[in-house]
Amino acid sequence: MTASSGRWGDLAPRILSAVVLLAVGGGAIWLGGTVFALLAVVCSGLMMWELARMTRGEGQDASVLLGLLAAGVLALNLFVPQPFVIPLLLLPPLVGVIAPRRDTAVFAGYALVILATGWALVALRQGAGLAPVLWLLAVVVASDVAGYFAGRILGGPKFWPKVSPKKTWSGTVAGWIGAALVGAAFWSAGQGTAALVWVSPLVAFAGQMGDIAESAIKRRAGVKDSSALIPGHGGLLDRFDALAFAAILTAVLLPALNLFPKG
């Protein structure tokens, strides 16, 4: 194997998987409503299953149960939006820490992140409309793609070698620049305010930290991927780890800064 083939050997499956994800996710985002909410429920359940598998301890494996429980409580919150169902979001983290588990605090915290991500994405789509969700996805994708190519072409010092040995400062900065260009493009198209130019790199940075957080969990678990659900990407957590942190930050910043004013 040549150095070139080793460097780009994962590109083909990554592209193919990205096309499939784009088709499924893009269609659900476009339709919104129940279709998008159901996709969020399914993905959240699968991500909880992956997290539970990576952090399980000795004894019976309750990963499937935790995945189903996460999907169920999120579905209740999305389809029966009543105050009394909100505390149910705490059930998966609480149930998950009862059984022997490695990194109990890590599981509980990231389990809440998974559920918050599913809720935030649906809330953004239903409450803010299509443009903010498209901007969020474009920022995450542009940051990831720019970082991927810049990191492999330019190389250079590592961003956080103990946690994510492949990430470089060149890729990180390229991701910020790519995100800023996305923000500028949406602003120029009349979709959002000028604040998108500087908010987009912040959202990209949140996504990059989400990627690093999931990498840390995998390193502690001694696994390369969260699962093998997506060829070239591993599991859903491997693909949506950046989106998780970015979506939560967006759900906070978008109404606070009125990034996409209506009317």
C-alpha positions as YAML, in Angstrom:
chain: A
units: angstrom
residues:
- id: 1
  name: MET
  ca: [0.00, 0.00, 0.00]
- id: 2
  name: THR
  ca: [1.37, 3.41, -0.93]
- id: 3
  name: ALA
  ca: [1.34, 6.35, 1.44]
- id: 4
  name: SER
  ca: [-1.20, 8.05, -0.81]
- id: 5
  name: SER
  ca: [-3.60, 5.11, -0.79]
- id: 6
  name: GLY
  ca: [-3.27, 4.82, 2.98]
- id: 7
  name: ARG
  ca: [-3.99, 8.51, 3.45]
- id: 8
  name: TRP
  ca: [-7.09, 8.49, 1.25]
- id: 9
  name: GLY
  ca: [-8.11, 4.85, 1.67]
- id: 10
  name: ASP
  ca: [-11.24, 5.66, 3.66]
- id: 11
  name: LEU
  ca: [-12.46, 8.39, 1.32]
- id: 12
  name: ALA
  ca: [-14.64, 6.22, -0.96]
- id: 13
  name: PRO
  ca: [-16.74, 4.59, 1.80]
- id: 14
  name: ARG
  ca: [-16.98, 7.96, 3.56]
- id: 15
  name: ILE
  ca: [-18.39, 9.58, 0.43]
- id: 16
  name: LEU
  ca: [-20.85, 6.75, -0.26]
- id: 17
  name: SER
  ca: [-22.10, 6.73, 3.32]
- id: 18
  name: ALA
  ca: [-22.39, 10.52, 3.26]
- id: 19
  name: VAL
  ca: [-24.55, 10.33, 0.11]
- id: 20
  name: VAL
  ca: [-26.92, 7.83, 1.76]
- id: 21
  name: LEU
  ca: [-27.07, 9.85, 4.97]
- id: 22
  name: LEU
  ca: [-27.72, 13.00, 2.97]
- id: 23
  name: ALA
  ca: [-30.57, 11.37, 1.07]
- id: 24
  name: VAL
  ca: [-32.28, 9.98, 4.16]
- id: 25
  name: GLY
  ca: [-31.57, 12.91, 6.46]
- id: 26
  name: GLY
  ca: [-32.16, 15.55, 3.80]
- id: 27
  name: GLY
  ca: [-35.55, 14.11, 2.91]
- id: 28
  name: ALA
  ca: [-36.61, 13.98, 6.55]
- id: 29
  name: ILE
  ca: [-35.42, 17.52, 7.19]
- id: 30
  name: TRP
  ca: [-37.26, 18.80, 4.14]
- id: 31
  name: LEU
  ca: [-40.50, 17.09, 5.19]
- id: 32
  name: GLY
  ca: [-40.11, 18.07, 8.84]
- id: 33
  name: GLY
  ca: [-42.94, 17.32, 11.23]
- id: 34
  name: THR
  ca: [-43.54, 13.71, 12.21]
- id: 35
  name: VAL
  ca: [-41.05, 12.27, 9.71]
- id: 36
  name: PHE
  ca: [-38.13, 14.28, 11.05]
- id: 37
  name: ALA
  ca: [-39.17, 13.68, 14.67]
- id: 38
  name: LEU
  ca: [-39.29, 9.91, 14.06]
- id: 39
  name: LEU
  ca: [-35.82, 9.99, 12.50]
- id: 40
  name: ALA
  ca: [-34.51, 11.89, 15.56]
- id: 41
  name: VAL
  ca: [-36.09, 9.29, 17.85]
- id: 42
  name: VAL
  ca: [-34.56, 6.35, 15.97]
- id: 43
  name: CYS
  ca: [-31.11, 7.93, 15.74]
- id: 44
  name: SER
  ca: [-31.14, 8.90, 19.42]
- id: 45
  name: GLY
  ca: [-32.06, 5.35, 20.41]
- id: 46
  name: LEU
  ca: [-29.25, 3.90, 18.30]
- id: 47
  name: MET
  ca: [-26.72, 6.38, 19.66]
- id: 48
  name: MET
  ca: [-27.75, 5.51, 23.23]
- id: 49
  name: TRP
  ca: [-27.25, 1.84, 22.38]
- id: 50
  name: GLU
  ca: [-23.76, 2.59, 21.07]
- id: 51
  name: LEU
  ca: [-22.85, 4.63, 24.15]
- id: 52
  name: ALA
  ca: [-24.13, 1.91, 26.49]
- id: 53
  name: ARG
  ca: [-22.11, -0.74, 24.65]
- id: 54
  name: MET
  ca: [-18.91, 1.28, 24.85]
- id: 55
  name: THR
  ca: [-19.26, 1.95, 28.57]
- id: 56
  name: ARG
  ca: [-20.73, -1.35, 29.76]
- id: 57
  name: GLY
  ca: [-19.15, -3.16, 32.67]
- id: 58
  name: GLU
  ca: [-19.26, -6.76, 33.77]
- id: 59
  name: GLY
  ca: [-22.56, -8.63, 33.84]
- id: 60
  name: GLN
  ca: [-25.68, -8.49, 31.72]
- id: 61
  name: ASP
  ca: [-25.63, -6.15, 28.73]
- id: 62
  name: ALA
  ca: [-28.56, -3.70, 28.93]
- id: 63
  name: SER
  ca: [-27.54, -1.69, 25.86]
- id: 64
  name: VAL
  ca: [-30.59, -2.61, 23.78]
- id: 65
  name: LEU
  ca: [-32.91, -1.80, 26.68]
- id: 66
  name: LEU
  ca: [-31.27, 1.59, 27.18]
- id: 67
  name: GLY
  ca: [-31.52, 2.35, 23.47]
- id: 68
  name: LEU
  ca: [-35.23, 1.51, 23.43]
- id: 69
  name: LEU
  ca: [-35.79, 3.48, 26.64]
- id: 70
  name: ALA
  ca: [-34.07, 6.55, 25.19]
- id: 71
  name: ALA
  ca: [-36.13, 6.35, 22.00]
- id: 72
  name: GLY
  ca: [-39.31, 5.94, 24.04]
- id: 73
  name: VAL
  ca: [-38.83, 8.88, 26.41]
- id: 74
  name: LEU
  ca: [-37.72, 11.16, 23.58]
- id: 75
  name: ALA
  ca: [-40.77, 10.17, 21.54]
- id: 76
  name: LEU
  ca: [-43.00, 11.02, 24.49]
- id: 77
  name: ASN
  ca: [-41.40, 14.44, 24.80]
- id: 78
  name: LEU
  ca: [-41.72, 15.14, 21.08]
- id: 79
  name: PHE
  ca: [-45.21, 13.76, 20.48]
- id: 80
  name: VAL
  ca: [-46.78, 14.38, 23.92]
- id: 81
  name: PRO
  ca: [-45.16, 17.72, 24.83]
- id: 82
  name: GLN
  ca: [-46.40, 18.04, 28.41]
- id: 83
  name: PRO
  ca: [-44.44, 19.23, 31.44]
- id: 84
  name: PHE
  ca: [-44.93, 15.93, 33.28]
- id: 85
  name: VAL
  ca: [-43.04, 13.93, 30.62]
- id: 86
  name: ILE
  ca: [-39.89, 16.11, 30.66]
- id: 87
  name: PRO
  ca: [-38.40, 14.41, 33.79]
- id: 88
  name: LEU
  ca: [-38.62, 11.09, 31.93]
- id: 89
  name: LEU
  ca: [-35.57, 12.20, 29.92]
- id: 90
  name: LEU
  ca: [-33.55, 11.44, 33.06]
- id: 91
  name: LEU
  ca: [-34.56, 7.76, 33.00]
- id: 92
  name: PRO
  ca: [-31.96, 6.46, 30.51]
- id: 93
  name: PRO
  ca: [-29.01, 8.05, 32.37]
- id: 94
  name: LEU
  ca: [-30.36, 6.88, 35.73]
- id: 95
  name: VAL
  ca: [-31.17, 3.35, 34.60]
- id: 96
  name: GLY
  ca: [-27.82, 3.12, 32.83]
- id: 97
  name: VAL
  ca: [-25.80, 3.87, 35.96]
- id: 98
  name: ILE
  ca: [-27.56, 1.24, 38.09]
- id: 99
  name: ALA
  ca: [-25.75, -1.64, 36.41]
- id: 100
  name: PRO
  ca: [-21.95, -1.97, 36.75]
- id: 101
  name: ARG
  ca: [-20.49, 0.39, 34.18]
- id: 102
  name: ARG
  ca: [-17.15, 1.90, 33.24]
- id: 103
  name: ASP
  ca: [-17.08, 5.68, 33.44]
- id: 104
  name: THR
  ca: [-20.49, 6.03, 35.03]
- id: 105
  name: ALA
  ca: [-20.38, 9.84, 35.07]
- id: 106
  name: VAL
  ca: [-19.30, 9.91, 31.42]
- id: 107
  name: PHE
  ca: [-22.22, 7.70, 30.43]
- id: 108
  name: ALA
  ca: [-24.76, 9.76, 32.37]
- id: 109
  name: GLY
  ca: [-23.50, 13.06, 30.97]
- id: 110
  name: TYR
  ca: [-23.25, 11.93, 27.36]
- id: 111
  name: ALA
  ca: [-26.62, 10.17, 27.58]
- id: 112
  name: LEU
  ca: [-28.16, 13.53, 28.41]
- id: 113
  name: VAL
  ca: [-26.29, 15.06, 25.46]
- id: 114
  name: ILE
  ca: [-27.80, 12.48, 23.11]
- id: 115
  name: LEU
  ca: [-31.33, 13.15, 24.30]
- id: 116
  name: ALA
  ca: [-30.80, 16.93, 24.28]
- id: 117
  name: THR
  ca: [-29.53, 16.68, 20.69]
- id: 118
  name: GLY
  ca: [-32.63, 14.87, 19.45]
- id: 119
  name: TRP
  ca: [-34.88, 17.35, 21.18]
- id: 120
  name: ALA
  ca: [-32.88, 20.38, 19.98]
- id: 121
  name: LEU
  ca: [-32.90, 19.33, 16.32]
- id: 122
  name: VAL
  ca: [-36.64, 18.77, 16.26]
- id: 123
  name: ALA
  ca: [-37.28, 22.01, 18.17]
- id: 124
  name: LEU
  ca: [-35.15, 23.94, 15.66]
- id: 125
  name: ARG
  ca: [-36.93, 22.43, 12.67]
- id: 126
  name: GLN
  ca: [-40.43, 22.90, 14.07]
- id: 127
  name: GLY
  ca: [-39.89, 26.24, 15.78]
- id: 128
  name: ALA
  ca: [-37.40, 28.05, 13.56]
- id: 129
  name: GLY
  ca: [-38.02, 26.47, 10.17]
- id: 130
  name: LEU
  ca: [-35.88, 24.91, 7.47]
- id: 131
  name: ALA
  ca: [-33.14, 27.54, 6.97]
- id: 132
  name: PRO
  ca: [-31.58, 27.34, 10.48]
- id: 133
  name: VAL
  ca: [-31.35, 23.56, 10.31]
- id: 134
  name: LEU
  ca: [-29.77, 23.69, 6.85]
- id: 135
  name: TRP
  ca: [-27.29, 26.30, 8.12]
- id: 136
  name: LEU
  ca: [-26.41, 24.14, 11.13]
- id: 137
  name: LEU
  ca: [-25.83, 21.07, 8.98]
- id: 138
  name: ALA
  ca: [-23.85, 23.08, 6.42]
- id: 139
  name: VAL
  ca: [-21.60, 24.47, 9.17]
- id: 140
  name: VAL
  ca: [-20.92, 21.00, 10.61]
- id: 141
  name: VAL
  ca: [-20.32, 19.42, 7.20]
- id: 142
  name: ALA
  ca: [-18.14, 22.29, 5.93]
- id: 143
  name: SER
  ca: [-16.06, 22.22, 9.10]
- id: 144
  name: ASP
  ca: [-15.63, 18.45, 8.89]
- id: 145
  name: VAL
  ca: [-14.76, 18.41, 5.18]
- id: 146
  name: ALA
  ca: [-12.38, 21.38, 5.39]
- id: 147
  name: GLY
  ca: [-10.71, 19.88, 8.43]
- id: 148
  name: TYR
  ca: [-10.43, 16.46, 6.79]
- id: 149
  name: PHE
  ca: [-8.67, 17.69, 3.66]
- id: 150
  name: ALA
  ca: [-6.57, 20.39, 5.34]
- id: 151
  name: GLY
  ca: [-5.41, 17.98, 8.00]
- id: 152
  name: ARG
  ca: [-4.30, 15.39, 5.46]
- id: 153
  name: ILE
  ca: [-2.78, 17.82, 2.99]
- id: 154
  name: LEU
  ca: [-1.15, 20.32, 5.35]
- id: 155
  name: GLY
  ca: [-0.61, 18.19, 8.44]
- id: 156
  name: GLY
  ca: [1.29, 20.00, 11.16]
- id: 157
  name: PRO
  ca: [0.98, 20.11, 14.95]
- id: 158
  name: LYS
  ca: [-1.72, 18.02, 16.59]
- id: 159
  name: PHE
  ca: [-4.68, 19.76, 18.21]
- id: 160
  name: TRP
  ca: [-5.08, 17.35, 21.14]
- id: 161
  name: PRO
  ca: [-2.90, 14.29, 20.51]
- id: 162
  name: LYS
  ca: [-3.70, 12.45, 23.74]
- id: 163
  name: VAL
  ca: [-7.40, 12.39, 22.94]
- id: 164
  name: SER
  ca: [-7.67, 12.64, 19.16]
- id: 165
  name: PRO
  ca: [-4.29, 11.90, 17.55]
- id: 166
  name: LYS
  ca: [-5.44, 12.52, 13.97]
- id: 167
  name: LYS
  ca: [-6.71, 16.07, 14.49]
- id: 168
  name: THR
  ca: [-4.34, 18.87, 13.59]
- id: 169
  name: TRP
  ca: [-4.38, 22.60, 14.15]
- id: 170
  name: SER
  ca: [-4.42, 23.11, 10.38]
- id: 171
  name: GLY
  ca: [-7.60, 21.05, 10.09]
- id: 172
  name: THR
  ca: [-9.18, 22.78, 13.08]
- id: 173
  name: VAL
  ca: [-8.56, 26.28, 11.73]
- id: 174
  name: ALA
  ca: [-9.65, 25.22, 8.25]
- id: 175
  name: GLY
  ca: [-12.91, 24.05, 9.80]
- id: 176
  name: TRP
  ca: [-13.47, 27.46, 11.35]
- id: 177
  name: ILE
  ca: [-12.81, 29.17, 8.03]
- id: 178
  name: GLY
  ca: [-15.16, 26.82, 6.20]
- id: 179
  name: ALA
  ca: [-17.86, 27.50, 8.79]
- id: 180
  name: ALA
  ca: [-17.43, 31.27, 8.49]
- id: 181
  name: LEU
  ca: [-17.83, 30.99, 4.71]
- id: 182
  name: VAL
  ca: [-21.07, 29.08, 5.23]
- id: 183
  name: GLY
  ca: [-22.33, 31.81, 7.55]
- id: 184
  name: ALA
  ca: [-21.38, 34.48, 5.03]
- id: 185
  name: ALA
  ca: [-23.15, 32.58, 2.25]
- id: 186
  name: PHE
  ca: [-26.41, 32.32, 4.22]
- id: 187
  name: TRP
  ca: [-26.23, 36.00, 5.18]
- id: 188
  name: SER
  ca: [-25.56, 37.02, 1.57]
- id: 189
  name: ALA
  ca: [-28.53, 34.94, 0.45]
- id: 190
  name: GLY
  ca: [-30.80, 36.80, 2.88]
- id: 191
  name: GLN
  ca: [-31.12, 33.81, 5.20]
- id: 192
  name: GLY
  ca: [-30.03, 35.05, 8.60]
- id: 193
  name: THR
  ca: [-28.18, 38.05, 9.98]
- id: 194
  name: ALA
  ca: [-24.55, 39.14, 9.65]
- id: 195
  name: ALA
  ca: [-23.87, 37.57, 13.05]
- id: 196
  name: LEU
  ca: [-23.81, 34.20, 11.28]
- id: 197
  name: VAL
  ca: [-20.31, 35.03, 10.02]
- id: 198
  name: TRP
  ca: [-18.84, 34.89, 13.53]
- id: 199
  name: VAL
  ca: [-21.37, 32.55, 15.14]
- id: 200
  name: SER
  ca: [-20.70, 29.83, 12.56]
- id: 201
  name: PRO
  ca: [-17.08, 29.25, 13.69]
- id: 202
  name: LEU
  ca: [-18.32, 29.05, 17.30]
- id: 203
  name: VAL
  ca: [-20.81, 26.38, 16.31]
- id: 204
  name: ALA
  ca: [-18.09, 24.62, 14.32]
- id: 205
  name: PHE
  ca: [-15.81, 24.70, 17.37]
- id: 206
  name: ALA
  ca: [-18.59, 23.18, 19.49]
- id: 207
  name: GLY
  ca: [-18.89, 20.46, 16.87]
- id: 208
  name: GLN
  ca: [-15.15, 19.85, 16.90]
- id: 209
  name: MET
  ca: [-15.21, 19.52, 20.70]
- id: 210
  name: GLY
  ca: [-18.10, 17.09, 20.38]
- id: 211
  name: ASP
  ca: [-15.94, 15.03, 18.04]
- id: 212
  name: ILE
  ca: [-13.08, 15.11, 20.53]
- id: 213
  name: ALA
  ca: [-15.38, 14.17, 23.44]
- id: 214
  name: GLU
  ca: [-16.61, 11.09, 21.60]
- id: 215
  name: SER
  ca: [-13.04, 10.21, 20.64]
- id: 216
  name: ALA
  ca: [-12.11, 10.32, 24.33]
- id: 217
  name: ILE
  ca: [-14.94, 7.93, 25.19]
- id: 218
  name: LYS
  ca: [-13.80, 5.51, 22.49]
- id: 219
  name: ARG
  ca: [-10.18, 5.63, 23.64]
- id: 220
  name: ARG
  ca: [-11.20, 4.88, 27.23]
- id: 221
  name: ALA
  ca: [-13.35, 2.00, 25.95]
- id: 222
  name: GLY
  ca: [-10.53, 0.72, 23.74]
- id: 223
  name: VAL
  ca: [-12.59, 0.72, 20.54]
- id: 224
  name: LYS
  ca: [-11.96, 2.28, 17.14]
- id: 225
  name: ASP
  ca: [-15.61, 2.99, 16.28]
- id: 226
  name: SER
  ca: [-18.80, 3.30, 18.33]
- id: 227
  name: SER
  ca: [-20.32, 0.56, 16.13]
- id: 228
  name: ALA
  ca: [-20.24, -0.66, 12.53]
- id: 229
  name: LEU
  ca: [-23.60, 0.74, 11.42]
- id: 230
  name: ILE
  ca: [-22.20, 3.15, 8.80]
- id: 231
  name: PRO
  ca: [-19.43, 2.01, 6.42]
- id: 232
  name: GLY
  ca: [-16.49, 4.40, 6.50]
- id: 233
  name: HIS
  ca: [-17.83, 6.23, 9.54]
- id: 234
  name: GLY
  ca: [-18.34, 3.51, 12.14]
- id: 235
  name: GLY
  ca: [-21.47, 4.24, 14.12]
- id: 236
  name: LEU
  ca: [-24.00, 7.01, 14.42]
- id: 237
  name: LEU
  ca: [-22.05, 8.55, 17.28]
- id: 238
  name: ASP
  ca: [-19.00, 8.68, 15.04]
- id: 239
  name: ARG
  ca: [-20.98, 10.56, 12.41]
- id: 240
  name: PHE
  ca: [-23.16, 12.77, 14.61]
- id: 241
  name: ASP
  ca: [-20.83, 13.52, 17.52]
- id: 242
  name: ALA
  ca: [-20.05, 16.95, 16.10]
- id: 243
  name: LEU
  ca: [-23.70, 17.64, 15.31]
- id: 244
  name: ALA
  ca: [-24.65, 16.88, 18.91]
- id: 245
  name: PHE
  ca: [-22.68, 19.67, 20.56]
- id: 246
  name: ALA
  ca: [-23.30, 22.04, 17.65]
- id: 247
  name: ALA
  ca: [-27.07, 21.50, 17.77]
- id: 248
  name: ILE
  ca: [-27.28, 22.13, 21.50]
- id: 249
  name: LEU
  ca: [-25.28, 25.36, 21.21]
- id: 250
  name: THR
  ca: [-27.40, 26.45, 18.24]
- id: 251
  name: ALA
  ca: [-30.60, 25.87, 20.20]
- id: 252
  name: VAL
  ca: [-29.25, 28.34, 22.78]
- id: 253
  name: LEU
  ca: [-27.73, 30.96, 20.48]
- id: 254
  name: LEU
  ca: [-30.37, 31.11, 17.76]
- id: 255
  name: PRO
  ca: [-33.18, 32.64, 19.87]
- id: 256
  name: ALA
  ca: [-30.78, 34.63, 22.08]
- id: 257
  name: LEU
  ca: [-29.17, 36.38, 19.09]
- id: 258
  name: ASN
  ca: [-32.21, 36.27, 16.78]
- id: 259
  name: LEU
  ca: [-30.01, 34.82, 14.04]
- id: 260
  name: PHE
  ca: [-32.90, 34.03, 11.71]
- id: 261
  name: PRO
  ca: [-35.53, 36.75, 12.25]
- id: 262
  name: LYS
  ca: [-38.94, 35.95, 10.85]
- id: 263
  name: GLY
  ca: [-40.93, 38.27, 8.65]
...
